[in-house]
Amino acid sequence: MRKESLDDFSPEWCQKLLNNPSYEQTGAGSRTVGGPTGKSSNSLIGKTLFTDHTLRAIRFLYKPKANEREFGGELLALVSLGDEICSHANVLHGGINTTIIDEVSGGLAMRESVPHSLMAVNFTVKLRKSVKTPGIVLVRAWLDRKPEGRKVWVKCRTEQDGITCIESESLYLHVGMSKARL
């Protein structure tokens, strides 16, 4: 399997985030192929799209909630995009946009709620501006409200060069492992 290159995150703005003491670098579960059953868990991000020309590198950063008025922390992802995931020349494919947002939003939902399997059951994406490839994006996810029972609401934004390109709202539901294999 390909090894991630952290050289992709050498720009000053990336280094400021990676070295910001308010954020902790956290694991990337989506990069771990297999899981407890050894089956194809996480294979889309961790294997299929993890090449020198697709999703070249991802780094996750977590900022815990600052006070009790906040519903949870914030999960950031620095994502290095290659040159072979386009729908048009040098434009990131919309399905890849959505996949990245789902990974980050779902990662936050898992972190901020009871650790069970989650599935997105409602996903709204607003494309504001094309994401250019190759390049680096910053994806930010935060809870929209306090989790209730099996429900977790997440908002997410993808930025490139300081400009918001994509906004999303998601609803995740906790499901049992047998239901997760629909």
N, C-alpha and C positions, 0 to 999 in steps of 0.2 A: 504494500500500500504506500502511496505517496506521503512524504513527510512535509508538513506545513513549513512555509518560509515566512518567518516573522519580518524579513526585510521589506515585505510589502507594506508594513506599517511604520516605515521610517519617516514619513512626513511629520513635520513639527506638530501639527494639530493632533495627529494620532498619538505621538509620544506624550503630549500634554495629558491626554485622557488616560493612557496606559500608566502614567506615573502619578496621576492624581490620587492623593491619599484618601479622598472621599469614596473612591471606588475600589472594590476588591476584585481581582481577576478570579473568575470562577470557571469551573469545568464546562466542557462542551459535550453534553450527553449525546448530541446528534452526531458527533464525530466518532462515537464508540459503536462500532458495528457489532451486532450480536445481542447482548443482553442476557438475562438469566436463562433463557431457553436455547440460546445459541442459534436461533432462527434469524430471519432477515430483518430484525429490528434495526431501525435507523439506517438502513442501507442506502436510501435515496441521497441523503446529505453526506453520510459518512463514507460512502463508496462511489456510487454512480456519479454524483456531481462534484466529487473531490478530485479534481485533476489540475494540471498546470494551466488549462485553458478555460476552466469553468469557475467553480468556487475555490479559489486558490488558497485562501486562509480565512479563518474566522477567530476572533477573540471576543470573549464575553466578559463584561464588567458589571458588577452589581453594586448599587448604592442603597443601603438600608433606608427605611423611612426615617425622616428627620424628627417627626413628632406624631402624636396620637391623632391629629386631624387627618393625616395622610392614611390612605387605605393599605398601602404597602410600599415597597421599595421600587426602584427603577432598574430595569435590565437594559444594558446597552450591548450592541454587537457591532464590532468593526468587521466589515466583510470586504475582502479583496475579490473583485470580479475579473474574470478572464475575458478573452476575446471570442469565445465560441459558445455563448449562451444568449445570442441575439435573436430578435424577431426581424429587425431591420438592421442595416449596417450600423454598428456601434451603438445599438439601443438594446438594453436588457429586455428579454422576453417577459411578458406580463405574468406568465405562469411561474417563472422563476422568482419574480418580485413577490408574488403571493406565497410561494414556498418559503422564502426567507422570512417574511413577516410571520407566517405560521410557526416557524421554528423559534423565533424570538418571543412572540406572544405566548406560545404554549410553554416555553421554558420559564417565563415569568409566572404564568398561572400555576405551574407545578411547584415552583419555589415558594409562592405566597399562600398556598393552601395545603390541605391534607394530602400527603404524598400517595396518590392513587393514579391510575391511568386516567388520562383526560383525552377527550375528543372535541374538536371544534364542531359546533352544531349550527353556528350562525357566524358568517364572516362577510363583512362589508369592506370593500376596498375602493378608495377614491384615488385615481391616478391624476396627479396635478401637473407633473412634468416628467418627461422621459429620463430614465436613468442611463447614463452613458457608460459604455464599456470600451476598453478595460478601464477600471477605476476602483475607487474605494467608496463605500457607503457607510453611514452611521445609522443604525436602526435603534430606536428608543421605544421601550414598552413600559407601560405603567397600568396599575389597576384603575378602572373607571369608577368602581364603587366597591364596597366591602363584599367579599364572597358570601353567598347565602346557600347553605345546604350543599348541593352538588354543583352549583353555578358559580362561575368565575368570569367576570367581565374585564376585558383588557383593551386598551387603546394603544396604538402603535403608529410610529412615524418613521419614514425612511428619508434621510437627508443626504445630499451630495453637494459638495462645495458650499455648505451652509444653507442650502435651499431645500425646502420641503418638497419632495417629489411624490410621495405616497403617504396617505393616511388610511388607517383601518380601525375598525371596531370589531371585536370578536366576543363570542360567548362560548366558553368551554364547559363541558359537563364531566364530572367524575363518573367513570364507568368501571365495572368489574372487569377483570382480565378476560373472562369468557365473552363478554359483550364487546370488548375492544377488538376482537378478531372477527368482526362481522363479515 
